[in-house]
């Protein structure tokens, strides 16, 4: 599939994505979706957020035979939480730009 002559090809990427996502944004993303999440669990919202906070704030790693505590950003093993924040970011960005972004059918490109 060829790109139309009046189109511009762009790519959006996040540098060092996990470590650059503040924990506060994860909490806001969970709170935004709590209506849906609460239908899938009997855990109270405060307990749920406390558990997420405990997990996120208990990340340690070893480098050069020394142990370190991650003090900012999200641990690498938390793609679901990071994806919530990225969805919110995409929604905010793309709702504030006044352009049509055509997204091709990937099946026609790949196969």
Secondary structure, DSSP 8 states (H G I E B T S, - for coil): ----TT--------TTTGGGS-HHHHHHHHHHTHHHHHHH--S-HHHHHHHHHHHHTT-EEEETTEEEE--SS--TT-HHHHHHHHHHHHHHHHHSS-S------HHHHH-
